[in-house]
């Protein structure tokens, strides 16, 4: 996924200088030992809310981030199974909820009415 320069810089700073040493392959790990991947949804949500608050943003969270990522991938023409994998959905059909965000793509999926335009 393309990242804004400020996000890329912050991520690089974390990975290169702040991330605790860990054998875990995940980018983000617990700051307190043991340095393992976050698996608790509530912990991830709380960390996201804190990051938004520090940035002076209100009303955002993990669902907004997922929706934003899915919408951008859709507009870029990314295949639904890939979006599903990136978002961590076991069922690719779960990604269909994001189709509403891309009206142009939805229109391209509509077949013409067999009787022509209806007045």
Buried (B, 14 or more C-beta within 10 A) or exposed (E): EEEEEEEEEBBEEEEEEEBEEBEBEEEBBBEEEEBEEBEEEEEBEEBBBEBBEEEEEEEBBBEEEBBEBBBBBBEEEBEBEEBBEBBEBEEBEBBEEBBEBBEEEEEEEEEEEEEEEEE
